[in-house]
Amino acid sequence: MDKPVESLKSKVLLIDDDEEQLVLFYYSFRDYFEIIKADSVDSGLAKLAVENPDIIITDYEMPGKTGLDLLTEI
């Protein structure tokens, strides 16, 4: 049986504390990627453990932990 089109898309984990940026990216690229949104490093790490994304895109400056902190923890 053929896989649904959604499962053929690369899975992107987008981590950004700015809700407008999350929404803008989602609506700009949802036709091309399966997008998982997270609004903090901790939320992103939790989703990373469950979702197994192909690509991670992260903001650098976020409250609490930065994008570099995320990379260190990964």
Predicted model as a PDB file, atoms N, CA, C, CB and O in Angstrom, pLDDT in the B-factor column:
MODEL        1                                                                  
ATOM      1  N   MET A   1       0.846  -1.182   0.000  1.00 51.00           N  
ATOM      2  CA  MET A   1       0.000   0.000   0.000  1.00 51.00           C  
ATOM      3  C   MET A   1       0.889   1.241   0.000  1.00 51.00           C  
ATOM      4  CB  MET A   1      -0.961   0.000   1.224  1.00 51.00           C  
ATOM      5  O   MET A   1       1.906   1.273   0.693  1.00 51.00           O  
ATOM      6  N   ASP A   2       0.519   2.252  -0.763  1.00 57.00           N  
ATOM      7  CA  ASP A   2       1.287   3.489  -0.846  1.00 57.00           C  
ATOM      8  C   ASP A   2       1.216   4.268   0.457  1.00 57.00           C  
ATOM      9  CB  ASP A   2       0.786   4.351  -1.998  1.00 57.00           C  
ATOM     10  O   ASP A   2       0.197   4.269   1.147  1.00 57.00           O  
ATOM     11  N   LYS A   3       2.335   4.938   0.783  1.00 55.00           N  
ATOM     12  CA  LYS A   3       2.369   5.794   1.964  1.00 55.00           C  
ATOM     13  C   LYS A   3       1.618   7.079   1.664  1.00 55.00           C  
ATOM     14  CB  LYS A   3       3.829   6.097   2.398  1.00 55.00           C  
ATOM     15  O   LYS A   3       1.624   7.550   0.527  1.00 55.00           O  
ATOM     16  N   PRO A   4       0.959   7.663   2.691  1.00 58.00           N  
ATOM     17  CA  PRO A   4       0.336   8.973   2.471  1.00 58.00           C  
ATOM     18  C   PRO A   4       1.400  10.013   2.142  1.00 58.00           C  
ATOM     19  CB  PRO A   4      -0.475   9.411   3.715  1.00 58.00           C  
ATOM     20  O   PRO A   4       2.546   9.893   2.575  1.00 58.00           O  
ATOM     21  N   VAL A   5       1.028  11.019   1.386  1.00 59.00           N  
ATOM     22  CA  VAL A   5       1.957  12.069   0.979  1.00 59.00           C  
ATOM     23  C   VAL A   5       2.621  12.707   2.194  1.00 59.00           C  
ATOM     24  CB  VAL A   5       1.231  13.136   0.151  1.00 59.00           C  
ATOM     25  O   VAL A   5       3.812  13.016   2.144  1.00 59.00           O  
ATOM     26  N   GLU A   6       1.884  12.912   3.281  1.00 58.00           N  
ATOM     27  CA  GLU A   6       2.416  13.554   4.488  1.00 58.00           C  
ATOM     28  C   GLU A   6       3.638  12.814   5.013  1.00 58.00           C  
ATOM     29  CB  GLU A   6       1.340  13.621   5.576  1.00 58.00           C  
ATOM     30  O   GLU A   6       4.577  13.449   5.492  1.00 58.00           O  
ATOM     31  N   SER A   7       3.649  11.473   4.933  1.00 67.00           N  
ATOM     32  CA  SER A   7       4.769  10.710   5.472  1.00 67.00           C  
ATOM     33  C   SER A   7       6.013  10.799   4.588  1.00 67.00           C  
ATOM     34  CB  SER A   7       4.367   9.261   5.645  1.00 67.00           C  
ATOM     35  O   SER A   7       7.100  10.417   5.023  1.00 67.00           O  
ATOM     36  N   LEU A   8       5.878  11.291   3.365  1.00 85.00           N  
ATOM     37  CA  LEU A   8       7.018  11.428   2.466  1.00 85.00           C  
ATOM     38  C   LEU A   8       7.756  12.745   2.658  1.00 85.00           C  
ATOM     39  CB  LEU A   8       6.561  11.307   1.035  1.00 85.00           C  
ATOM     40  O   LEU A   8       8.867  12.918   2.158  1.00 85.00           O  
ATOM     41  N   LYS A   9       7.140  13.671   3.380  1.00 92.00           N  
ATOM     42  CA  LYS A   9       7.765  14.963   3.621  1.00 92.00           C  
ATOM     43  C   LYS A   9       8.845  14.832   4.688  1.00 92.00           C  
ATOM     44  CB  LYS A   9       6.714  16.006   4.041  1.00 92.00           C  
ATOM     45  O   LYS A   9       8.707  14.050   5.629  1.00 92.00           O  
ATOM     46  N   SER A  10       9.922  15.603   4.535  1.00 96.00           N  
ATOM     47  CA  SER A  10      10.923  15.677   5.598  1.00 96.00           C  
ATOM     48  C   SER A  10      10.290  16.350   6.810  1.00 96.00           C  
ATOM     49  CB  SER A  10      12.199  16.455   5.126  1.00 96.00           C  
ATOM     50  O   SER A  10       9.493  17.280   6.681  1.00 96.00           O  
ATOM     51  N   LYS A  11      10.662  15.861   7.983  1.00 97.00           N  
ATOM     52  CA  LYS A  11      10.114  16.386   9.231  1.00 97.00           C  
ATOM     53  C   LYS A  11      11.062  17.437   9.786  1.00 97.00           C  
ATOM     54  CB  LYS A  11       9.885  15.248  10.265  1.00 97.00           C  
ATOM     55  O   LYS A  11      12.238  17.157  10.020  1.00 97.00           O  
ATOM     56  N   VAL A  12      10.546  18.667  10.002  1.00 97.00           N  
ATOM     57  CA  VAL A  12      11.330  19.787  10.506  1.00 97.00           C  
ATOM     58  C   VAL A  12      10.866  20.143  11.917  1.00 97.00           C  
ATOM     59  CB  VAL A  12      11.209  21.013   9.564  1.00 97.00           C  
ATOM     60  O   VAL A  12       9.678  20.358  12.154  1.00 97.00           O  
ATOM     61  N   LEU A  13      11.809  20.201  12.842  1.00 97.00           N  
ATOM     62  CA  LEU A  13      11.534  20.712  14.186  1.00 97.00           C  
ATOM     63  C   LEU A  13      11.993  22.155  14.213  1.00 97.00           C  
ATOM     64  CB  LEU A  13      12.252  19.859  15.302  1.00 97.00           C  
ATOM     65  O   LEU A  13      13.184  22.437  14.074  1.00 97.00           O  
ATOM     66  N   LEU A  14      11.048  23.072  14.392  1.00 97.00           N  
ATOM     67  CA  LEU A  14      11.332  24.495  14.424  1.00 97.00           C  
ATOM     68  C   LEU A  14      11.200  24.985  15.861  1.00 97.00           C  
ATOM     69  CB  LEU A  14      10.381  25.279  13.475  1.00 97.00           C  
ATOM     70  O   LEU A  14      10.144  24.842  16.477  1.00 97.00           O  
ATOM     71  N   ILE A  15      12.283  25.566  16.397  1.00 96.00           N  
ATOM     72  CA  ILE A  15      12.289  26.029  17.781  1.00 96.00           C  
ATOM     73  C   ILE A  15      12.536  27.528  17.797  1.00 96.00           C  
ATOM     74  CB  ILE A  15      13.362  25.282  18.620  1.00 96.00           C  
ATOM     75  O   ILE A  15      13.585  28.006  17.366  1.00 96.00           O  
ATOM     76  N   ASP A  16      11.545  28.263  18.305  1.00 96.00           N  
ATOM     77  CA  ASP A  16      11.644  29.724  18.366  1.00 96.00           C  
ATOM     78  C   ASP A  16      10.666  30.223  19.426  1.00 96.00           C  
ATOM     79  CB  ASP A  16      11.344  30.380  16.966  1.00 96.00           C  
ATOM     80  O   ASP A  16       9.533  29.746  19.487  1.00 96.00           O  
ATOM     81  N   ASP A  17      11.078  31.158  20.247  1.00 95.00           N  
ATOM     82  CA  ASP A  17      10.200  31.700  21.276  1.00 95.00           C  
ATOM     83  C   ASP A  17       9.245  32.759  20.726  1.00 95.00           C  
ATOM     84  CB  ASP A  17      11.025  32.288  22.397  1.00 95.00           C  
ATOM     85  O   ASP A  17       8.339  33.196  21.436  1.00 95.00           O  
ATOM     86  N   ASP A  18       9.432  33.171  19.491  1.00 96.00           N  
ATOM     87  CA  ASP A  18       8.583  34.182  18.856  1.00 96.00           C  
ATOM     88  C   ASP A  18       7.459  33.484  18.075  1.00 96.00           C  
ATOM     89  CB  ASP A  18       9.427  35.105  17.910  1.00 96.00           C  
ATOM     90  O   ASP A  18       7.694  32.890  17.023  1.00 96.00           O  
ATOM     91  N   GLU A  19       6.248  33.567  18.606  1.00 96.00           N  
ATOM     92  CA  GLU A  19       5.097  32.895  17.998  1.00 96.00           C  
ATOM     93  C   GLU A  19       4.872  33.339  16.555  1.00 96.00           C  
ATOM     94  CB  GLU A  19       3.842  33.162  18.818  1.00 96.00           C  
ATOM     95  O   GLU A  19       4.491  32.523  15.715  1.00 96.00           O  
ATOM     96  N   GLU A  20       5.098  34.603  16.254  1.00 96.00           N  
ATOM     97  CA  GLU A  20       4.910  35.093  14.883  1.00 96.00           C  
ATOM     98  C   GLU A  20       5.868  34.401  13.916  1.00 96.00           C  
ATOM     99  CB  GLU A  20       5.114  36.618  14.826  1.00 96.00           C  
ATOM    100  O   GLU A  20       5.484  34.078  12.791  1.00 96.00           O  
ATOM    101  N   GLN A  21       7.100  34.172  14.338  1.00 95.00           N  
ATOM    102  CA  GLN A  21       8.068  33.484  13.486  1.00 95.00           C  
ATOM    103  C   GLN A  21       7.662  32.025  13.262  1.00 95.00           C  
ATOM    104  CB  GLN A  21       9.473  33.554  14.109  1.00 95.00           C  
ATOM    105  O   GLN A  21       7.801  31.498  12.159  1.00 95.00           O  
ATOM    106  N   LEU A  22       7.161  31.381  14.319  1.00 96.00           N  
ATOM    107  CA  LEU A  22       6.696  29.998  14.180  1.00 96.00           C  
ATOM    108  C   LEU A  22       5.557  29.905  13.169  1.00 96.00           C  
ATOM    109  CB  LEU A  22       6.241  29.444  15.541  1.00 96.00           C  
ATOM    110  O   LEU A  22       5.542  29.019  12.315  1.00 96.00           O  
ATOM    111  N   VAL A  23       4.610  30.825  13.274  1.00 96.00           N  
ATOM    112  CA  VAL A  23       3.447  30.820  12.379  1.00 96.00           C  
ATOM    113  C   VAL A  23       3.862  31.147  10.945  1.00 96.00           C  
ATOM    114  CB  VAL A  23       2.388  31.830  12.866  1.00 96.00           C  
ATOM    115  O   VAL A  23       3.414  30.494  10.002  1.00 96.00           O  
ATOM    116  N   LEU A  24       4.715  32.152  10.783  1.00 97.00           N  
ATOM    117  CA  LEU A  24       5.185  32.536   9.448  1.00 97.00           C  
ATOM    118  C   LEU A  24       5.896  31.373   8.760  1.00 97.00           C  
ATOM    119  CB  LEU A  24       6.126  33.748   9.540  1.00 97.00           C  
ATOM    120  O   LEU A  24       5.621  31.073   7.599  1.00 97.00           O  
ATOM    121  N   PHE A  25       6.806  30.724   9.476  1.00 97.00           N  
ATOM    122  CA  PHE A  25       7.525  29.585   8.898  1.00 97.00           C  
ATOM    123  C   PHE A  25       6.557  28.458   8.560  1.00 97.00           C  
ATOM    124  CB  PHE A  25       8.612  29.080   9.869  1.00 97.00           C  
ATOM    125  O   PHE A  25       6.634  27.863   7.485  1.00 97.00           O  
ATOM    126  N   TYR A  26       5.649  28.171   9.482  1.00 97.00           N  
ATOM    127  CA  TYR A  26       4.685  27.091   9.264  1.00 97.00           C  
ATOM    128  C   TYR A  26       3.883  27.305   7.981  1.00 97.00           C  
ATOM    129  CB  TYR A  26       3.737  26.979  10.459  1.00 97.00           C  
ATOM    130  O   TYR A  26       3.808  26.417   7.132  1.00 97.00           O  
ATOM    131  N   TYR A  27       3.291  28.479   7.848  1.00 97.00           N  
ATOM    132  CA  TYR A  27       2.456  28.730   6.666  1.00 97.00           C  
ATOM    133  C   TYR A  27       3.274  28.871   5.379  1.00 97.00           C  
ATOM    134  CB  TYR A  27       1.631  29.986   6.878  1.00 97.00           C  
ATOM    135  O   TYR A  27       2.750  28.642   4.290  1.00 97.00           O  
ATOM    136  N   SER A  28       4.522  29.235   5.490  1.00 97.00           N  
ATOM    137  CA  SER A  28       5.369  29.365   4.303  1.00 97.00           C  
ATOM    138  C   SER A  28       5.846  28.007   3.781  1.00 97.00           C  
ATOM    139  CB  SER A  28       6.572  30.246   4.617  1.00 97.00           C  
ATOM    140  O   SER A  28       6.037  27.839   2.577  1.00 97.00           O  
ATOM    141  N   PHE A  29       6.036  27.042   4.677  1.00 97.00           N  
ATOM    142  CA  PHE A  29       6.682  25.788   4.275  1.00 97.00           C  
ATOM    143  C   PHE A  29       5.867  24.529   4.543  1.00 97.00           C  
ATOM    144  CB  PHE A  29       7.980  25.667   4.970  1.00 97.00           C  
ATOM    145  O   PHE A  29       6.370  23.427   4.322  1.00 97.00           O  
ATOM    146  N   ARG A  30       4.642  24.652   5.007  1.00 96.00           N  
ATOM    147  CA  ARG A  30       3.853  23.468   5.353  1.00 96.00           C  
ATOM    148  C   ARG A  30       3.558  22.555   4.168  1.00 96.00           C  
ATOM    149  CB  ARG A  30       2.564  23.894   5.974  1.00 96.00           C  
ATOM    150  O   ARG A  30       3.332  21.359   4.351  1.00 96.00           O  
ATOM    151  N   ASP A  31       3.559  23.105   2.961  1.00 96.00           N  
ATOM    152  CA  ASP A  31       3.319  22.269   1.783  1.00 96.00           C  
ATOM    153  C   ASP A  31       4.530  21.409   1.432  1.00 96.00           C  
ATOM    154  CB  ASP A  31       2.948  23.139   0.592  1.00 96.00           C  
ATOM    155  O   ASP A  31       4.402  20.425   0.703  1.00 96.00           O  
ATOM    156  N   TYR A  32       5.689  21.767   1.940  1.00 96.00           N  
ATOM    157  CA  TYR A  32       6.932  21.094   1.581  1.00 96.00           C  
ATOM    158  C   TYR A  32       7.508  20.216   2.690  1.00 96.00           C  
ATOM    159  CB  TYR A  32       7.947  22.110   1.187  1.00 96.00           C  
ATOM    160  O   TYR A  32       8.238  19.262   2.422  1.00 96.00           O  
ATOM    161  N   PHE A  33       7.171  20.546   3.943  1.00 97.00           N  
ATOM    162  CA  PHE A  33       7.720  19.835   5.094  1.00 97.00           C  
ATOM    163  C   PHE A  33       6.623  19.548   6.110  1.00 97.00           C  
ATOM    164  CB  PHE A  33       8.853  20.647   5.745  1.00 97.00           C  
ATOM    165  O   PHE A  33       5.624  20.264   6.184  1.00 97.00           O  
ATOM    166  N   GLU A  34       6.820  18.499   6.884  1.00 96.00           N  
ATOM    167  CA  GLU A  34       6.000  18.293   8.074  1.00 96.00           C  
ATOM    168  C   GLU A  34       6.678  19.096   9.179  1.00 96.00           C  
ATOM    169  CB  GLU A  34       5.857  16.745   8.454  1.00 96.00           C  
ATOM    170  O   GLU A  34       7.830  18.823   9.513  1.00 96.00           O  
ATOM    171  N   ILE A  35       5.994  20.068   9.747  1.00 97.00           N  
ATOM    172  CA  ILE A  35       6.617  21.005  10.682  1.00 97.00           C  
ATOM    173  C   ILE A  35       6.101  20.773  12.092  1.00 97.00           C  
ATOM    174  CB  ILE A  35       6.354  22.456  10.253  1.00 97.00           C  
ATOM    175  O   ILE A  35       4.896  20.759  12.344  1.00 97.00           O  
ATOM    176  N   ILE A  36       7.053  20.590  13.007  1.00 97.00           N  
ATOM    177  CA  ILE A  36       6.754  20.471  14.426  1.00 97.00           C  
ATOM    178  C   ILE A  36       7.285  21.733  15.086  1.00 97.00           C  
ATOM    179  CB  ILE A  36       7.385  19.168  15.058  1.00 97.00           C  
ATOM    180  O   ILE A  36       8.465  22.056  14.948  1.00 97.00           O  
ATOM    181  N   LYS A  37       6.425  22.448  15.802  1.00 97.00           N  
ATOM    182  CA  LYS A  37       6.821  23.723  16.404  1.00 97.00           C  
ATOM    183  C   LYS A  37       7.074  23.546  17.897  1.00 97.00           C  
ATOM    184  CB  LYS A  37       5.738  24.799  16.168  1.00 97.00           C  
ATOM    185  O   LYS A  37       6.379  22.791  18.576  1.00 97.00           O  
ATOM    186  N   ALA A  38       8.085  24.259  18.392  1.00 96.00           N  
ATOM    187  CA  ALA A  38       8.381  24.306  19.821  1.00 96.00           C  
ATOM    188  C   ALA A  38       8.751  25.737  20.172  1.00 96.00           C  
ATOM    189  CB  ALA A  38       9.532  23.310  20.206  1.00 96.00           C  
ATOM    190  O   ALA A  38       9.422  26.417  19.395  1.00 96.00           O  
ATOM    191  N   ASP A  39       8.315  26.198  21.345  1.00 95.00           N  
ATOM    192  CA  ASP A  39       8.535  27.595  21.710  1.00 95.00           C  
ATOM    193  C   ASP A  39       9.655  27.806  22.721  1.00 95.00           C  
ATOM    194  CB  ASP A  39       7.275  28.166  22.256  1.00 95.00           C  
ATOM    195  O   ASP A  39       9.822  28.910  23.240  1.00 95.00           O  
ATOM    196  N   SER A  40      10.424  26.756  23.006  1.00 95.00           N  
ATOM    197  CA  SER A  40      11.564  26.875  23.919  1.00 95.00           C  
ATOM    198  C   SER A  40      12.521  25.711  23.689  1.00 95.00           C  
ATOM    199  CB  SER A  40      11.090  26.910  25.400  1.00 95.00           C  
ATOM    200  O   SER A  40      12.168  24.720  23.050  1.00 95.00           O  
ATOM    201  N   VAL A  41      13.722  25.841  24.211  1.00 95.00           N  
ATOM    202  CA  VAL A  41      14.703  24.761  24.090  1.00 95.00           C  
ATOM    203  C   VAL A  41      14.187  23.505  24.782  1.00 95.00           C  
ATOM    204  CB  VAL A  41      16.062  25.187  24.690  1.00 95.00           C  
ATOM    205  O   VAL A  41      14.269  22.413  24.219  1.00 95.00           O  
ATOM    206  N   ASP A  42      13.661  23.643  25.985  1.00 95.00           N  
ATOM    207  CA  ASP A  42      13.168  22.469  26.716  1.00 95.00           C  
ATOM    208  C   ASP A  42      12.020  21.783  25.977  1.00 95.00           C  
ATOM    209  CB  ASP A  42      12.711  22.874  28.119  1.00 95.00           C  
ATOM    210  O   ASP A  42      11.969  20.555  25.908  1.00 95.00           O  
ATOM    211  N   SER A  43      11.106  22.570  25.429  1.00 95.00           N  
ATOM    212  CA  SER A  43      10.013  22.013  24.643  1.00 95.00           C  
ATOM    213  C   SER A  43      10.547  21.330  23.382  1.00 95.00           C  
ATOM    214  CB  SER A  43       9.006  23.113  24.270  1.00 95.00           C  
ATOM    215  O   SER A  43      10.067  20.267  22.988  1.00 95.00           O  
ATOM    216  N   GLY A  44      11.535  21.949  22.764  1.00 95.00           N  
ATOM    217  CA  GLY A  44      12.152  21.364  21.575  1.00 95.00           C  
ATOM    218  C   GLY A  44      12.832  20.040  21.874  1.00 95.00           C  
ATOM    219  O   GLY A  44      12.724  19.095  21.093  1.00 95.00           O  
ATOM    220  N   LEU A  45      13.530  19.963  22.996  1.00 95.00           N  
ATOM    221  CA  LEU A  45      14.196  18.713  23.383  1.00 95.00           C  
ATOM    222  C   LEU A  45      13.176  17.606  23.648  1.00 95.00           C  
ATOM    223  CB  LEU A  45      15.068  18.934  24.632  1.00 95.00           C  
ATOM    224  O   LEU A  45      13.404  16.449  23.295  1.00 95.00           O  
ATOM    225  N   ALA A  46      12.058  17.962  24.266  1.00 96.00           N  
ATOM    226  CA  ALA A  46      11.002  16.979  24.522  1.00 96.00           C  
ATOM    227  C   ALA A  46      10.417  16.464  23.208  1.00 96.00           C  
ATOM    228  CB  ALA A  46       9.889  17.596  25.397  1.00 96.00           C  
ATOM    229  O   ALA A  46      10.186  15.265  23.054  1.00 96.00           O  
ATOM    230  N   LYS A  47      10.182  17.367  22.269  1.00 96.00           N  
ATOM    231  CA  LYS A  47       9.635  16.955  20.975  1.00 96.00           C  
ATOM    232  C   LYS A  47      10.663  16.188  20.153  1.00 96.00           C  
ATOM    233  CB  LYS A  47       9.149  18.173  20.193  1.00 96.00           C  
ATOM    234  O   LYS A  47      10.305  15.292  19.389  1.00 96.00           O  
ATOM    235  N   LEU A  48      11.921  16.531  20.304  1.00 95.00           N  
ATOM    236  CA  LEU A  48      12.996  15.818  19.603  1.00 95.00           C  
ATOM    237  C   LEU A  48      13.011  14.350  20.008  1.00 95.00           C  
ATOM    238  CB  LEU A  48      14.367  16.467  19.902  1.00 95.00           C  
ATOM    239  O   LEU A  48      13.207  13.476  19.164  1.00 95.00           O  
ATOM    240  N   ALA A  49      12.808  14.080  21.270  1.00 94.00           N  
ATOM    241  CA  ALA A  49      12.831  12.710  21.771  1.00 94.00           C  
ATOM    242  C   ALA A  49      11.676  11.873  21.212  1.00 94.00           C  
ATOM    243  CB  ALA A  49      12.778  12.714  23.292  1.00 94.00           C  
ATOM    244  O   ALA A  49      11.804  10.658  21.061  1.00 94.00           O  
ATOM    245  N   VAL A  50      10.565  12.516  20.911  1.00 96.00           N  
ATOM    246  CA  VAL A  50       9.375  11.798  20.449  1.00 96.00           C  
ATOM    247  C   VAL A  50       9.258  11.787  18.931  1.00 96.00           C  
ATOM    248  CB  VAL A  50       8.131  12.417  21.048  1.00 96.00           C  
ATOM    249  O   VAL A  50       8.896  10.765  18.349  1.00 96.00           O  
ATOM    250  N   GLU A  51       9.553  12.886  18.294  1.00 94.00           N  
ATOM    251  CA  GLU A  51       9.261  13.078  16.873  1.00 94.00           C  
ATOM    252  C   GLU A  51      10.341  12.581  15.910  1.00 94.00           C  
ATOM    253  CB  GLU A  51       9.030  14.514  16.622  1.00 94.00           C  
ATOM    254  O   GLU A  51      10.022  12.229  14.775  1.00 94.00           O  
ATOM    255  N   ASN A  52      11.596  12.542  16.324  1.00 92.00           N  
ATOM    256  CA  ASN A  52      12.701  12.115  15.464  1.00 92.00           C  
ATOM    257  C   ASN A  52      12.732  12.891  14.140  1.00 92.00           C  
ATOM    258  CB  ASN A  52      12.592  10.616  15.183  1.00 92.00           C  
ATOM    259  O   ASN A  52      12.567  12.295  13.076  1.00 92.00           O  
ATOM    260  N   PRO A  53      12.941  14.213  14.195  1.00 96.00           N  
ATOM    261  CA  PRO A  53      12.918  15.028  12.973  1.00 96.00           C  
ATOM    262  C   PRO A  53      14.141  14.796  12.086  1.00 96.00           C  
ATOM    263  CB  PRO A  53      12.831  16.499  13.338  1.00 96.00           C  
ATOM    264  O   PRO A  53      15.181  14.317  12.538  1.00 96.00           O  
ATOM    265  N   ASP A  54      13.985  15.147  10.819  1.00 96.00           N  
ATOM    266  CA  ASP A  54      15.090  15.075   9.866  1.00 96.00           C  
ATOM    267  C   ASP A  54      15.940  16.343   9.941  1.00 96.00           C  
ATOM    268  CB  ASP A  54      14.557  14.869   8.431  1.00 96.00           C  
ATOM    269  O   ASP A  54      17.146  16.306   9.697  1.00 96.00           O  
ATOM    270  N   ILE A  55      15.307  17.457  10.277  1.00 96.00           N  
ATOM    271  CA  ILE A  55      15.945  18.776  10.274  1.00 96.00           C  
ATOM    272  C   ILE A  55      15.546  19.524  11.545  1.00 96.00           C  
ATOM    273  CB  ILE A  55      15.546  19.594   9.000  1.00 96.00           C  
ATOM    274  O   ILE A  55      14.397  19.446  11.981  1.00 96.00           O  
ATOM    275  N   ILE A  56      16.498  20.248  12.137  1.00 96.00           N  
ATOM    276  CA  ILE A  56      16.192  21.111  13.278  1.00 96.00           C  
ATOM    277  C   ILE A  56      16.604  22.528  12.910  1.00 96.00           C  
ATOM    278  CB  ILE A  56      16.922  20.627  14.585  1.00 96.00           C  
ATOM    279  O   ILE A  56      17.735  22.771  12.489  1.00 96.00           O  
ATOM    280  N   ILE A  57      15.669  23.458  13.076  1.00 96.00           N  
ATOM    281  CA  ILE A  57      15.948  24.876  12.874  1.00 96.00           C  
ATOM    282  C   ILE A  57      15.648  25.566  14.193  1.00 96.00           C  
ATOM    283  CB  ILE A  57      15.098  25.487  11.686  1.00 96.00           C  
ATOM    284  O   ILE A  57      14.560  25.411  14.748  1.00 96.00           O  
ATOM    285  N   THR A  58      16.614  26.327  14.693  1.00 95.00           N  
ATOM    286  CA  THR A  58      16.419  26.954  15.982  1.00 95.00           C  
ATOM    287  C   THR A  58      16.825  28.423  15.975  1.00 95.00           C  
ATOM    288  CB  THR A  58      17.194  26.213  17.033  1.00 95.00           C  
ATOM    289  O   THR A  58      17.747  28.832  15.270  1.00 95.00           O  
ATOM    290  N   ASP A  59      16.122  29.186  16.767  1.00 93.00           N  
ATOM    291  CA  ASP A  59      16.489  30.569  17.033  1.00 93.00           C  
ATOM    292  C   ASP A  59      17.729  30.538  17.922  1.00 93.00           C  
ATOM    293  CB  ASP A  59      15.306  31.368  17.708  1.00 93.00           C  
ATOM    294  O   ASP A  59      17.963  29.562  18.634  1.00 93.00           O  
ATOM    295  N   TYR A  60      18.514  31.597  17.881  1.00 94.00           N  
ATOM    296  CA  TYR A  60      19.684  31.662  18.746  1.00 94.00           C  
ATOM    297  C   TYR A  60      19.313  32.212  20.118  1.00 94.00           C  
ATOM    298  CB  TYR A  60      20.774  32.524  18.106  1.00 94.00           C  
ATOM    299  O   TYR A  60      19.562  31.564  21.135  1.00 94.00           O  
ATOM    300  N   GLU A  61      18.721  33.400  20.151  1.00 93.00           N  
ATOM    301  CA  GLU A  61      18.392  34.050  21.422  1.00 93.00           C  
ATOM    302  C   GLU A  61      16.985  33.693  21.868  1.00 93.00           C  
ATOM    303  CB  GLU A  61      18.534  35.569  21.302  1.00 93.00           C  
ATOM    304  O   GLU A  61      15.997  34.053  21.228  1.00 93.00           O  
ATOM    305  N   MET A  62      16.920  32.972  22.988  1.00 92.00           N  
ATOM    306  CA  MET A  62      15.641  32.628  23.598  1.00 92.00           C  
ATOM    307  C   MET A  62      15.807  32.748  25.108  1.00 92.00           C  
ATOM    308  CB  MET A  62      15.170  31.183  23.185  1.00 92.00           C  
ATOM    309  O   MET A  62      16.916  32.610  25.624  1.00 92.00           O  
ATOM    310  N   PRO A  63      14.721  33.002  25.812  1.00 91.00           N  
ATOM    311  CA  PRO A  63      14.816  33.101  27.268  1.00 91.00           C  
ATOM    312  C   PRO A  63      15.252  31.768  27.883  1.00 91.00           C  
ATOM    313  CB  PRO A  63      13.467  33.542  27.860  1.00 91.00           C  
ATOM    314  O   PRO A  63      14.793  30.704  27.466  1.00 91.00           O  
ATOM    315  N   GLY A  64      16.116  31.834  28.848  1.00 91.00           N  
ATOM    316  CA  GLY A  64      16.544  30.628  29.551  1.00 91.00           C  
ATOM    317  C   GLY A  64      17.733  29.952  28.905  1.00 91.00           C  
ATOM    318  O   GLY A  64      18.823  29.938  29.476  1.00 91.00           O  
ATOM    319  N   LYS A  65      17.543  29.394  27.729  1.00 92.00           N  
ATOM    320  CA  LYS A  65      18.600  28.681  27.013  1.00 92.00           C  
ATOM    321  C   LYS A  65      18.655  29.179  25.571  1.00 92.00           C  
ATOM    322  CB  LYS A  65      18.363  27.141  27.057  1.00 92.00           C  
ATOM    323  O   LYS A  65      17.631  29.539  24.991  1.00 92.00           O  
ATOM    324  N   THR A  66      19.851  29.196  25.002  1.00 91.00           N  
ATOM    325  CA  THR A  66      20.020  29.650  23.618  1.00 91.00           C  
ATOM    326  C   THR A  66      20.016  28.466  22.654  1.00 91.00           C  
ATOM    327  CB  THR A  66      21.329  30.449  23.468  1.00 91.00           C  
ATOM    328  O   THR A  66      19.982  27.307  23.067  1.00 91.00           O  
ATOM    329  N   GLY A  67      20.050  28.781  21.381  1.00 89.00           N  
ATOM    330  CA  GLY A  67      20.168  27.743  20.365  1.00 89.00           C  
ATOM    331  C   GLY A  67      21.450  26.945  20.516  1.00 89.00           C  
ATOM    332  O   GLY A  67      21.470  25.749  20.226  1.00 89.00           O  
ATOM    333  N   LEU A  68      22.522  27.586  20.965  1.00 92.00           N  
ATOM    334  CA  LEU A  68      23.776  26.858  21.197  1.00 92.00           C  
ATOM    335  C   LEU A  68      23.652  25.892  22.373  1.00 92.00           C  
ATOM    336  CB  LEU A  68      24.925  27.843  21.451  1.00 92.00           C  
ATOM    337  O   LEU A  68      24.232  24.806  22.351  1.00 92.00           O  
ATOM    338  N   ASP A  69      22.901  26.284  23.397  1.00 92.00           N  
ATOM    339  CA  ASP A  69      22.631  25.366  24.512  1.00 92.00           C  
ATOM    340  C   ASP A  69      21.892  24.130  24.004  1.00 92.00           C  
ATOM    341  CB  ASP A  69      21.802  26.072  25.620  1.00 92.00           C  
ATOM    342  O   ASP A  69      22.164  23.008  24.432  1.00 92.00           O  
ATOM    343  N   LEU A  70      20.960  24.353  23.091  1.00 91.00           N  
ATOM    344  CA  LEU A  70      20.232  23.236  22.488  1.00 91.00           C  
ATOM    345  C   LEU A  70      21.189  22.280  21.788  1.00 91.00           C  
ATOM    346  CB  LEU A  70      19.180  23.751  21.496  1.00 91.00           C  
ATOM    347  O   LEU A  70      21.124  21.069  21.999  1.00 91.00           O  
ATOM    348  N   LEU A  71      22.070  22.815  20.962  1.00 90.00           N  
ATOM    349  CA  LEU A  71      23.027  21.974  20.247  1.00 90.00           C  
ATOM    350  C   LEU A  71      23.931  21.198  21.199  1.00 90.00           C  
ATOM    351  CB  LEU A  71      23.873  22.822  19.316  1.00 90.00           C  
ATOM    352  O   LEU A  71      24.260  20.039  20.944  1.00 90.00           O  
ATOM    353  N   THR A  72      24.326  21.831  22.283  1.00 92.00           N  
ATOM    354  CA  THR A  72      25.147  21.150  23.286  1.00 92.00           C  
ATOM    355  C   THR A  72      24.394  19.977  23.903  1.00 92.00           C  
ATOM    356  CB  THR A  72      25.581  22.133  24.381  1.00 92.00           C  
ATOM    357  O   THR A  72      24.967  18.908  24.112  1.00 92.00           O  
ATOM    358  N   GLU A  73      23.126  20.173  24.191  1.00 90.00           N  
ATOM    359  CA  GLU A  73      22.321  19.114  24.816  1.00 90.00           C  
ATOM    360  C   GLU A  73      22.005  17.985  23.844  1.00 90.00           C  
ATOM    361  CB  GLU A  73      21.022  19.696  25.362  1.00 90.00           C  
ATOM    362  O   GLU A  73      21.869  16.831  24.251  1.00 90.00           O  
ATOM    363  N   ILE A  74      21.892  18.307  22.581  1.00 89.00           N  
ATOM    364  CA  ILE A  74      21.615  17.255  21.575  1.00 89.00           C  
ATOM    365  C   ILE A  74      22.831  16.350  21.475  1.00 89.00           C  
ATOM    366  CB  ILE A  74      21.269  17.875  20.166  1.00 89.00           C  
ATOM    367  O   ILE A  74      22.829  15.398  20.695  1.00 89.00           O  
TER     368      ILE A  74                                                      
ENDMDL                                                                          
END                                                                             
